[in-house]
Amino acid sequence: MSGLIFLIPIALVMGAMGLVGFLWAVRSEQFDDPDGAAARILISPDEPLPERKSE
């Protein structure tokens, strides 16, 4: 039972770190182009990549 005194705070800290990492990824626009990786596999390496439109 005394092991829970250490394990529960460690689990809460690790969960908070995961949440902070996820929020950082969302705010730094890591998930902006979900279809890009799927389309990139179809592009031949000999062809230049298409220009990306800036918004």
C-alpha distance matrix in Angstrom:
0.0 3.8 5.3 5.6 7.6 9.9 10.2 11.2 13.9 15.1 15.5 17.4 19.5 20.4 21.4 23.5 25.1 26.1 27.5 29.5 30.8 31.9 33.6 35.3 36.6 38.0 39.6 41.2 42.7 41.1 41.4 45.0 46.8 44.9 48.2 49.4 47.5 48.8 52.3 52.2 51.9 55.3 57.1 59.2 58.5 62.3 62.4 61.3 58.4 59.5 59.6 56.7 57.8 56.5 55.7
3.8 0.0 3.8 5.3 5.4 7.6 9.2 10.6 12.4 13.6 15.0 16.6 18.2 19.5 20.9 22.6 24.0 25.4 27.0 28.5 29.9 31.4 33.0 34.4 35.9 37.5 38.9 40.3 42.1 40.6 41.3 44.8 46.7 45.1 48.5 49.4 47.6 49.1 52.6 52.2 52.1 55.6 57.2 59.2 58.3 62.0 62.2 60.9 58.0 59.3 59.2 56.3 57.4 55.8 55.1
5.3 3.8 0.0 3.8 5.3 5.6 6.2 8.7 10.7 11.0 12.3 14.6 15.9 16.6 18.3 20.3 21.4 22.6 24.5 26.1 27.1 28.7 30.5 31.8 33.1 34.9 36.4 37.6 39.4 37.6 38.3 42.0 43.7 42.0 45.3 46.2 44.2 45.8 49.3 48.8 48.6 52.1 53.7 55.6 54.7 58.4 58.7 57.5 54.7 56.0 56.0 53.2 54.5 53.0 52.5
5.6 5.3 3.8 0.0 3.8 5.3 4.8 5.7 8.5 9.5 10.1 11.9 13.9 14.9 15.9 17.9 19.5 20.6 22.1 23.9 25.3 26.5 28.1 29.8 31.2 32.6 34.1 35.7 37.3 35.7 36.2 39.8 41.6 39.9 43.3 44.4 42.7 44.1 47.6 47.4 47.3 50.7 52.4 54.5 53.8 57.5 57.5 56.3 53.3 54.4 54.3 51.4 52.5 51.0 50.2
7.6 5.4 5.3 3.8 0.0 3.8 5.9 6.1 7.2 9.1 10.7 11.7 13.2 15.0 16.3 17.5 19.2 20.9 22.1 23.5 25.2 26.7 28.0 29.4 31.3 32.7 33.9 35.4 37.4 36.1 36.8 40.3 42.4 41.0 44.6 45.5 43.9 45.6 49.0 48.6 48.8 52.3 53.7 55.8 55.0 58.7 58.6 57.1 54.1 55.1 54.8 51.9 52.8 51.1 50.2
9.9 7.6 5.6 5.3 3.8 0.0 3.8 5.8 5.9 6.4 8.8 10.4 11.0 12.5 14.5 15.8 16.8 18.6 20.4 21.5 22.8 24.7 26.2 27.2 29.0 30.7 31.9 33.1 35.2 33.7 34.7 38.2 40.2 38.9 42.4 43.1 41.4 43.3 46.6 46.0 46.1 49.7 51.0 53.0 52.0 55.6 55.7 54.2 51.3 52.5 52.3 49.4 50.5 48.8 48.2
10.2 9.2 6.2 4.8 5.9 3.8 0.0 3.8 5.7 5.1 6.1 8.6 9.9 10.5 12.1 14.2 15.2 16.4 18.3 19.9 20.9 22.4 24.3 25.6 26.9 28.6 30.2 31.4 33.2 31.5 32.2 35.8 37.6 36.1 39.5 40.3 38.5 40.2 43.6 43.2 43.2 46.7 48.2 50.3 49.4 53.1 53.1 51.8 48.9 50.1 50.0 47.1 48.3 46.8 46.2
11.2 10.6 8.7 5.7 6.1 5.8 3.8 0.0 3.8 5.4 5.1 6.2 8.7 9.9 10.5 12.3 14.2 15.4 16.5 18.3 20.0 21.1 22.5 24.3 25.8 27.1 28.6 30.2 31.9 30.5 31.0 34.5 36.6 35.1 38.6 39.7 38.2 39.8 43.2 43.0 43.2 46.6 48.2 50.4 49.7 53.4 53.2 51.7 48.7 49.6 49.3 46.3 47.2 45.6 44.7
13.9 12.4 10.7 8.5 7.2 5.9 5.7 3.8 0.0 3.8 5.4 5.0 6.1 8.5 9.7 10.4 12.2 14.2 15.2 16.3 18.2 19.9 20.9 22.3 24.3 25.7 26.7 28.3 30.4 29.2 30.1 33.5 35.8 34.7 38.3 39.1 37.8 39.7 42.9 42.5 43.0 46.5 47.7 50.0 49.1 52.7 52.4 50.7 47.7 48.5 48.1 45.0 45.8 44.0 43.1
15.1 13.6 11.0 9.5 9.1 6.4 5.1 5.4 3.8 0.0 3.8 5.5 5.1 6.1 8.5 9.9 10.5 12.3 14.2 15.3 16.4 18.4 20.0 21.0 22.6 24.4 25.7 26.8 28.8 27.3 28.4 31.9 34.0 32.8 36.3 36.9 35.4 37.4 40.6 40.0 40.3 43.9 45.1 47.2 46.2 49.8 49.7 48.1 45.2 46.3 45.9 43.0 44.1 42.5 41.9
15.5 15.0 12.3 10.1 10.7 8.8 6.1 5.1 5.4 3.8 0.0 3.8 5.5 5.1 6.1 8.6 9.8 10.5 12.3 14.2 15.3 16.5 18.3 19.9 21.1 22.6 24.3 25.7 27.3 25.7 26.3 29.9 31.8 30.4 33.9 34.8 33.2 35.0 38.3 38.0 38.2 41.7 43.1 45.4 44.6 48.3 48.1 46.6 43.6 44.6 44.4 41.4 42.4 41.0 40.3
17.4 16.6 14.6 11.9 11.7 10.4 8.6 6.2 5.0 5.5 3.8 0.0 3.8 5.5 5.1 6.1 8.6 9.9 10.5 12.2 14.2 15.3 16.4 18.2 20.0 21.1 22.4 24.2 25.9 24.8 25.5 28.8 31.1 30.0 33.6 34.6 33.4 35.3 38.4 38.3 38.9 42.2 43.6 46.0 45.3 48.9 48.4 46.7 43.5 44.2 43.7 40.6 41.3 39.6 38.7
19.5 18.2 15.9 13.9 13.2 11.0 9.9 8.7 6.1 5.1 5.5 3.8 0.0 3.8 5.4 5.1 6.2 8.7 9.8 10.4 12.2 14.2 15.3 16.3 18.4 20.0 20.9 22.3 24.5 23.4 24.6 27.8 30.2 29.4 33.1 33.6 32.5 34.7 37.7 37.2 37.9 41.4 42.4 44.7 43.7 47.3 46.8 45.0 41.9 42.7 42.1 39.1 39.9 38.1 37.3
20.4 19.5 16.6 14.9 15.0 12.5 10.5 9.9 8.5 6.1 5.1 5.5 3.8 0.0 3.8 5.4 5.0 6.2 8.7 9.8 10.5 12.3 14.3 15.2 16.6 18.5 20.0 21.0 22.8 21.2 22.3 25.8 27.8 26.8 30.4 30.9 29.5 31.6 34.7 34.1 34.7 38.2 39.3 41.5 40.6 44.2 43.9 42.3 39.2 40.2 39.9 37.0 38.0 36.5 36.0
21.4 20.9 18.3 15.9 16.3 14.5 12.1 10.5 9.7 8.5 6.1 5.1 5.4 3.8 0.0 3.8 5.4 5.1 6.2 8.6 9.8 10.6 12.3 14.2 15.4 16.6 18.4 20.0 21.4 20.0 20.6 24.0 26.2 25.0 28.6 29.5 28.4 30.2 33.4 33.2 33.9 37.2 38.5 41.0 40.4 44.0 43.4 41.8 38.6 39.3 38.9 35.8 36.6 35.1 34.3
23.5 22.6 20.3 17.9 17.5 15.8 14.2 12.3 10.4 9.9 8.6 6.1 5.1 5.4 3.8 0.0 3.8 5.4 5.0 6.1 8.5 9.8 10.5 12.2 14.2 15.3 16.3 18.1 20.1 19.3 20.2 23.3 25.9 25.2 29.0 29.7 28.9 31.1 33.9 33.7 34.8 38.0 39.0 41.6 40.8 44.3 43.5 41.6 38.4 38.9 38.2 34.9 35.5 33.7 32.7
25.1 24.0 21.4 19.5 19.2 16.8 15.2 14.2 12.2 10.5 9.8 8.6 6.2 5.0 5.4 3.8 0.0 3.8 5.4 5.1 6.1 8.6 9.9 10.4 12.3 14.3 15.3 16.3 18.5 17.3 18.8 22.0 24.4 23.9 27.6 27.9 26.9 29.3 32.1 31.5 32.5 35.9 36.8 39.1 38.1 41.6 41.0 39.0 35.9 36.7 36.0 33.0 33.9 32.0 31.5
26.1 25.4 22.6 20.6 20.9 18.6 16.4 15.4 14.2 12.3 10.5 9.9 8.7 6.2 5.1 5.4 3.8 0.0 3.8 5.5 5.1 6.1 8.6 9.8 10.6 12.4 14.3 15.3 16.8 15.2 16.1 19.6 21.7 20.8 24.5 25.0 23.9 26.1 29.1 28.7 29.6 32.9 34.0 36.4 35.7 39.2 38.6 36.9 33.7 34.4 34.0 31.0 32.0 30.5 29.9
27.5 27.0 24.5 22.1 22.1 20.4 18.3 16.5 15.2 14.2 12.3 10.5 9.8 8.7 6.2 5.0 5.4 3.8 0.0 3.8 5.4 5.1 6.1 8.5 9.9 10.6 12.2 14.2 15.5 14.7 15.3 18.4 21.0 20.3 24.1 24.9 24.4 26.5 29.2 29.2 30.4 33.5 34.6 37.3 36.8 40.2 39.2 37.3 33.9 34.3 33.6 30.3 30.9 29.2 28.2
29.5 28.5 26.1 23.9 23.5 21.5 19.9 18.3 16.3 15.3 14.2 12.2 10.4 9.8 8.6 6.1 5.1 5.5 3.8 0.0 3.8 5.5 5.1 6.1 8.6 9.9 10.5 12.1 14.3 13.9 15.3 18.1 21.0 20.9 24.7 25.1 24.7 27.2 29.7 29.3 30.8 34.0 34.6 37.2 36.4 39.7 38.7 36.5 33.2 33.5 32.5 29.3 29.8 27.8 26.9
30.8 29.9 27.1 25.3 25.2 22.8 20.9 20.0 18.2 16.4 15.3 14.2 12.2 10.5 9.8 8.5 6.1 5.1 5.4 3.8 0.0 3.8 5.5 5.1 6.2 8.7 10.0 10.5 12.5 11.3 13.0 16.1 18.5 18.4 22.1 22.2 21.5 24.2 26.7 26.0 27.4 30.7 31.3 33.8 32.8 36.2 35.4 33.3 30.1 30.7 30.0 26.9 27.8 26.0 25.6
31.9 31.4 28.7 26.5 26.7 24.7 22.4 21.1 19.9 18.4 16.5 15.3 14.2 12.3 10.6 9.8 8.6 6.1 5.1 5.5 3.8 0.0 3.8 5.4 5.1 6.3 8.7 9.9 10.9 9.7 10.4 13.6 16.1 15.7 19.5 20.0 19.6 21.9 24.5 24.3 25.8 28.9 29.7 32.5 31.9 35.3 34.2 32.3 28.9 29.2 28.6 25.3 26.1 24.6 23.9
33.6 33.0 30.5 28.1 28.0 26.2 24.3 22.5 20.9 20.0 18.3 16.4 15.3 14.3 12.3 10.5 9.9 8.6 6.1 5.1 5.5 3.8 0.0 3.8 5.4 5.1 6.1 8.5 9.9 10.1 11.0 13.5 16.6 16.8 20.6 21.1 21.4 23.7 25.9 25.9 27.8 30.6 31.2 34.1 33.6 36.8 35.4 33.1 29.6 29.6 28.5 25.1 25.3 23.4 22.2
35.3 34.4 31.8 29.8 29.4 27.2 25.6 24.3 22.3 21.0 19.9 18.2 16.3 15.2 14.2 12.2 10.4 9.8 8.5 6.1 5.1 5.4 3.8 0.0 3.8 5.5 5.2 6.0 8.6 8.8 10.9 13.1 16.1 16.9 20.6 20.5 20.6 23.5 25.4 24.9 26.9 29.9 30.0 32.7 31.8 34.9 33.6 31.2 27.8 28.0 26.8 23.5 24.0 21.8 21.1
36.6 35.9 33.1 31.2 31.3 29.0 26.9 25.8 24.3 22.6 21.1 20.0 18.4 16.6 15.4 14.2 12.3 10.6 9.9 8.6 6.2 5.1 5.4 3.8 0.0 3.8 5.5 5.2 6.3 5.3 7.4 10.1 12.7 13.3 17.0 16.8 16.9 19.7 21.7 21.2 23.2 26.1 26.4 29.1 28.4 31.6 30.3 28.0 24.6 24.9 24.0 20.8 21.6 19.9 19.6
38.0 37.5 34.9 32.6 32.7 30.7 28.6 27.1 25.7 24.4 22.6 21.1 20.0 18.5 16.6 15.3 14.3 12.4 10.6 9.9 8.7 6.3 5.1 5.5 3.8 0.0 3.8 5.5 5.3 5.9 6.4 8.4 11.7 12.4 16.1 16.5 17.2 19.6 21.5 21.6 23.8 26.4 26.8 29.9 29.5 32.5 30.9 28.6 25.0 24.7 23.7 20.2 20.4 18.7 17.7
39.6 38.9 36.4 34.1 33.9 31.9 30.2 28.6 26.7 25.7 24.3 22.4 20.9 20.0 18.4 16.3 15.3 14.3 12.2 10.5 10.0 8.7 6.1 5.2 5.5 3.8 0.0 3.8 5.3 7.7 9.1 9.9 13.5 15.1 18.5 18.5 19.6 22.3 23.7 23.5 26.1 28.5 28.6 31.5 30.9 33.7 31.9 29.3 25.8 25.3 23.7 20.2 20.0 17.7 16.5
41.2 40.3 37.6 35.7 35.4 33.1 31.4 30.2 28.3 26.8 25.7 24.2 22.3 21.0 20.0 18.1 16.3 15.3 14.2 12.1 10.5 9.9 8.5 6.0 5.2 5.5 3.8 0.0 3.8 5.7 8.5 9.2 12.2 14.2 17.5 16.7 17.6 20.7 21.9 21.2 23.9 26.4 26.1 28.8 27.9 30.6 29.0 26.3 22.9 22.8 21.2 17.8 18.2 15.9 15.5
42.7 42.1 39.4 37.3 37.4 35.2 33.2 31.9 30.4 28.8 27.3 25.9 24.5 22.8 21.4 20.1 18.5 16.8 15.5 14.3 12.5 10.9 9.9 8.6 6.3 5.3 5.3 3.8 0.0 3.8 5.4 5.3 8.6 10.8 13.9 13.4 14.8 17.6 18.6 18.4 21.1 23.4 23.3 26.3 25.8 28.5 26.6 24.1 20.5 20.1 18.7 15.2 15.5 13.7 13.3
41.1 40.6 37.6 35.7 36.1 33.7 31.5 30.5 29.2 27.3 25.7 24.8 23.4 21.2 20.0 19.3 17.3 15.2 14.7 13.9 11.3 9.7 10.1 8.8 5.3 5.9 7.7 5.7 3.8 0.0 3.8 5.8 7.8 9.1 12.4 11.8 12.2 15.3 16.8 16.3 18.6 21.3 21.4 24.3 23.7 26.7 25.2 23.0 19.5 19.7 18.9 15.8 16.9 15.8 15.9
41.4 41.3 38.3 36.2 36.8 34.7 32.2 31.0 30.1 28.4 26.3 25.5 24.6 22.3 20.6 20.2 18.8 16.1 15.3 15.3 13.0 10.4 11.0 10.9 7.4 6.4 9.1 8.5 5.4 3.8 0.0 3.8 5.7 6.1 9.8 10.2 11.0 13.3 15.1 15.4 17.7 20.1 20.7 23.9 23.9 27.0 25.3 23.4 19.7 19.4 19.0 15.8 16.6 16.0 15.8
45.0 44.8 42.0 39.8 40.3 38.2 35.8 34.5 33.5 31.9 29.9 28.8 27.8 25.8 24.0 23.3 22.0 19.6 18.4 18.1 16.1 13.6 13.5 13.1 10.1 8.4 9.9 9.2 5.3 5.8 3.8 0.0 3.8 6.2 9.0 9.1 11.2 13.4 14.2 14.8 17.6 19.5 19.7 23.0 23.3 25.9 23.8 21.6 17.9 17.0 16.2 12.7 13.1 12.5 12.2
46.8 46.7 43.7 41.6 42.4 40.2 37.6 36.6 35.8 34.0 31.8 31.1 30.2 27.8 26.2 25.9 24.4 21.7 21.0 21.0 18.5 16.1 16.6 16.1 12.7 11.7 13.5 12.2 8.6 7.8 5.7 3.8 0.0 3.8 5.5 5.4 7.8 9.8 10.4 11.1 14.0 15.7 16.0 19.5 19.9 22.6 20.5 18.7 14.9 14.2 14.1 11.0 12.2 12.7 13.1
44.9 45.1 42.0 39.9 41.0 38.9 36.1 35.1 34.7 32.8 30.4 30.0 29.4 26.8 25.0 25.2 23.9 20.8 20.3 20.9 18.4 15.7 16.8 16.9 13.3 12.4 15.1 14.2 10.8 9.1 6.1 6.2 3.8 0.0 3.8 5.6 6.7 7.8 9.6 11.0 13.0 14.9 16.1 19.6 20.4 23.4 21.6 20.4 16.7 16.4 16.9 14.2 15.6 16.4 16.7
48.2 48.5 45.3 43.3 44.6 42.4 39.5 38.6 38.3 36.3 33.9 33.6 33.1 30.4 28.6 29.0 27.6 24.5 24.1 24.7 22.1 19.5 20.6 20.6 17.0 16.1 18.5 17.5 13.9 12.4 9.8 9.0 5.5 3.8 0.0 3.8 5.6 5.3 6.3 8.6 10.6 11.8 13.2 16.8 18.2 21.0 19.0 18.2 14.7 14.1 15.3 13.2 14.7 16.4 17.1
49.4 49.4 46.2 44.4 45.5 43.1 40.3 39.7 39.1 36.9 34.8 34.6 33.6 30.9 29.5 29.7 27.9 25.0 24.9 25.1 22.2 20.0 21.1 20.5 16.8 16.5 18.5 16.7 13.4 11.8 10.2 9.1 5.4 5.6 3.8 0.0 3.8 5.4 5.2 5.9 8.8 10.3 10.8 14.3 15.2 18.0 16.0 14.8 11.3 11.1 12.4 10.6 12.9 14.6 16.1
47.5 47.6 44.2 42.7 43.9 41.4 38.5 38.2 37.8 35.4 33.2 33.4 32.5 29.5 28.4 28.9 26.9 23.9 24.4 24.7 21.5 19.6 21.4 20.6 16.9 17.2 19.6 17.6 14.8 12.2 11.0 11.2 7.8 6.7 5.6 3.8 0.0 3.8 5.5 5.0 6.6 9.3 10.4 13.5 14.1 17.4 16.2 15.5 12.3 13.3 15.0 13.6 16.3 17.9 19.5
48.8 49.1 45.8 44.1 45.6 43.3 40.2 39.8 39.7 37.4 35.0 35.3 34.7 31.6 30.2 31.1 29.3 26.1 26.5 27.2 24.2 21.9 23.7 23.5 19.7 19.6 22.3 20.7 17.6 15.3 13.3 13.4 9.8 7.8 5.3 5.4 3.8 0.0 3.8 5.6 5.9 7.6 9.9 13.2 14.8 17.9 16.6 16.7 13.8 14.3 16.6 15.5 17.9 20.0 21.4
52.3 52.6 49.3 47.6 49.0 46.6 43.6 43.2 42.9 40.6 38.3 38.4 37.7 34.7 33.4 33.9 32.1 29.1 29.2 29.7 26.7 24.5 25.9 25.4 21.7 21.5 23.7 21.9 18.6 16.8 15.1 14.2 10.4 9.6 6.3 5.2 5.5 3.8 0.0 3.8 5.5 5.5 7.1 10.8 12.7 15.3 13.5 13.6 10.8 11.0 13.6 13.1 15.7 18.2 20.0
52.2 52.2 48.8 47.4 48.6 46.0 43.2 43.0 42.5 40.0 38.0 38.3 37.2 34.1 33.2 33.7 31.5 28.7 29.2 29.3 26.0 24.3 25.9 24.9 21.2 21.6 23.5 21.2 18.4 16.3 15.4 14.8 11.1 11.0 8.6 5.9 5.0 5.6 3.8 0.0 3.8 5.4 5.4 8.6 9.7 12.7 11.3 11.2 8.5 9.9 12.6 12.5 15.7 18.1 20.4
51.9 52.1 48.6 47.3 48.8 46.1 43.2 43.2 43.0 40.3 38.2 38.9 37.9 34.7 33.9 34.8 32.5 29.6 30.4 30.8 27.4 25.8 27.8 26.9 23.2 23.8 26.1 23.9 21.1 18.6 17.7 17.6 14.0 13.0 10.6 8.8 6.6 5.9 5.5 3.8 0.0 3.8 5.7 7.9 9.4 12.7 12.3 13.1 11.3 13.1 16.1 16.3 19.5 21.9 24.1
55.3 55.6 52.1 50.7 52.3 49.7 46.7 46.6 46.5 43.9 41.7 42.2 41.4 38.2 37.2 38.0 35.9 32.9 33.5 34.0 30.7 28.9 30.6 29.9 26.1 26.4 28.5 26.4 23.4 21.3 20.1 19.5 15.7 14.9 11.8 10.3 9.3 7.6 5.5 5.4 3.8 0.0 3.8 6.4 9.3 11.7 10.8 12.3 10.9 12.2 15.7 16.4 19.4 22.2 24.5
57.1 57.2 53.7 52.4 53.7 51.0 48.2 48.2 47.7 45.1 43.1 43.6 42.4 39.3 38.5 39.0 36.8 34.0 34.6 34.6 31.3 29.7 31.2 30.0 26.4 26.8 28.6 26.1 23.3 21.4 20.7 19.7 16.0 16.1 13.2 10.8 10.4 9.9 7.1 5.4 5.7 3.8 0.0 3.8 6.4 8.4 7.1 8.5 7.6 9.4 13.0 14.3 17.6 20.5 23.2
59.2 59.2 55.6 54.5 55.8 53.0 50.3 50.4 50.0 47.2 45.4 46.0 44.7 41.5 41.0 41.6 39.1 36.4 37.3 37.2 33.8 32.5 34.1 32.7 29.1 29.9 31.5 28.8 26.3 24.3 23.9 23.0 19.5 19.6 16.8 14.3 13.5 13.2 10.8 8.6 7.9 6.4 3.8 0.0 3.8 5.3 5.5 8.3 8.9 11.4 15.0 16.9 20.3 23.2 26.1
58.5 58.3 54.7 53.8 55.0 52.0 49.4 49.7 49.1 46.2 44.6 45.3 43.7 40.6 40.4 40.8 38.1 35.7 36.8 36.4 32.8 31.9 33.6 31.8 28.4 29.5 30.9 27.9 25.8 23.7 23.9 23.3 19.9 20.4 18.2 15.2 14.1 14.8 12.7 9.7 9.4 9.3 6.4 3.8 0.0 3.8 5.5 7.3 8.5 11.8 14.9 16.9 20.6 23.0 26.2
62.3 62.0 58.4 57.5 58.7 55.6 53.1 53.4 52.7 49.8 48.3 48.9 47.3 44.2 44.0 44.3 41.6 39.2 40.2 39.7 36.2 35.3 36.8 34.9 31.6 32.5 33.7 30.6 28.5 26.7 27.0 25.9 22.6 23.4 21.0 18.0 17.4 17.9 15.3 12.7 12.7 11.7 8.4 5.3 3.8 0.0 3.8 6.6 9.3 12.2 15.3 18.0 21.4 24.1 27.4
62.4 62.2 58.7 57.5 58.6 55.7 53.1 53.2 52.4 49.7 48.1 48.4 46.8 43.9 43.4 43.5 41.0 38.6 39.2 38.7 35.4 34.2 35.4 33.6 30.3 30.9 31.9 29.0 26.6 25.2 25.3 23.8 20.5 21.6 19.0 16.0 16.2 16.6 13.5 11.3 12.3 10.8 7.1 5.5 5.5 3.8 0.0 3.8 6.4 8.8 12.0 14.8 18.1 21.0 24.3
61.3 60.9 57.5 56.3 57.1 54.2 51.8 51.7 50.7 48.1 46.6 46.7 45.0 42.3 41.8 41.6 39.0 36.9 37.3 36.5 33.3 32.3 33.1 31.2 28.0 28.6 29.3 26.3 24.1 23.0 23.4 21.6 18.7 20.4 18.2 14.8 15.5 16.7 13.6 11.2 13.1 12.3 8.5 8.3 7.3 6.6 3.8 0.0 3.8 6.4 8.9 11.8 15.2 17.8 21.2
58.4 58.0 54.7 53.3 54.1 51.3 48.9 48.7 47.7 45.2 43.6 43.5 41.9 39.2 38.6 38.4 35.9 33.7 33.9 33.2 30.1 28.9 29.6 27.8 24.6 25.0 25.8 22.9 20.5 19.5 19.7 17.9 14.9 16.7 14.7 11.3 12.3 13.8 10.8 8.5 11.3 10.9 7.6 8.9 8.5 9.3 6.4 3.8 0.0 3.8 6.5 8.7 12.3 14.9 18.2
59.5 59.3 56.0 54.4 55.1 52.5 50.1 49.6 48.5 46.3 44.6 44.2 42.7 40.2 39.3 38.9 36.7 34.4 34.3 33.5 30.7 29.2 29.6 28.0 24.9 24.7 25.3 22.8 20.1 19.7 19.4 17.0 14.2 16.4 14.1 11.1 13.3 14.3 11.0 9.9 13.1 12.2 9.4 11.4 11.8 12.2 8.8 6.4 3.8 0.0 3.8 6.3 9.4 12.5 15.6
59.6 59.2 56.0 54.3 54.8 52.3 50.0 49.3 48.1 45.9 44.4 43.7 42.1 39.9 38.9 38.2 36.0 34.0 33.6 32.5 30.0 28.6 28.5 26.8 24.0 23.7 23.7 21.2 18.7 18.9 19.0 16.2 14.1 16.9 15.3 12.4 15.0 16.6 13.6 12.6 16.1 15.7 13.0 15.0 14.9 15.3 12.0 8.9 6.5 3.8 0.0 3.8 6.4 9.2 12.6
56.7 56.3 53.2 51.4 51.9 49.4 47.1 46.3 45.0 43.0 41.4 40.6 39.1 37.0 35.8 34.9 33.0 31.0 30.3 29.3 26.9 25.3 25.1 23.5 20.8 20.2 20.2 17.8 15.2 15.8 15.8 12.7 11.0 14.2 13.2 10.6 13.6 15.5 13.1 12.5 16.3 16.4 14.3 16.9 16.9 18.0 14.8 11.8 8.7 6.3 3.8 0.0 3.8 6.3 9.5
57.8 57.4 54.5 52.5 52.8 50.5 48.3 47.2 45.8 44.1 42.4 41.3 39.9 38.0 36.6 35.5 33.9 32.0 30.9 29.8 27.8 26.1 25.3 24.0 21.6 20.4 20.0 18.2 15.5 16.9 16.6 13.1 12.2 15.6 14.7 12.9 16.3 17.9 15.7 15.7 19.5 19.4 17.6 20.3 20.6 21.4 18.1 15.2 12.3 9.4 6.4 3.8 0.0 3.8 6.4
56.5 55.8 53.0 51.0 51.1 48.8 46.8 45.6 44.0 42.5 41.0 39.6 38.1 36.5 35.1 33.7 32.0 30.5 29.2 27.8 26.0 24.6 23.4 21.8 19.9 18.7 17.7 15.9 13.7 15.8 16.0 12.5 12.7 16.4 16.4 14.6 17.9 20.0 18.2 18.1 21.9 22.2 20.5 23.2 23.0 24.1 21.0 17.8 14.9 12.5 9.2 6.3 3.8 0.0 3.8
55.7 55.1 52.5 50.2 50.2 48.2 46.2 44.7 43.1 41.9 40.3 38.7 37.3 36.0 34.3 32.7 31.5 29.9 28.2 26.9 25.6 23.9 22.2 21.1 19.6 17.7 16.5 15.5 13.3 15.9 15.8 12.2 13.1 16.7 17.1 16.1 19.5 21.4 20.0 20.4 24.1 24.5 23.2 26.1 26.2 27.4 24.3 21.2 18.2 15.6 12.6 9.5 6.4 3.8 0.0
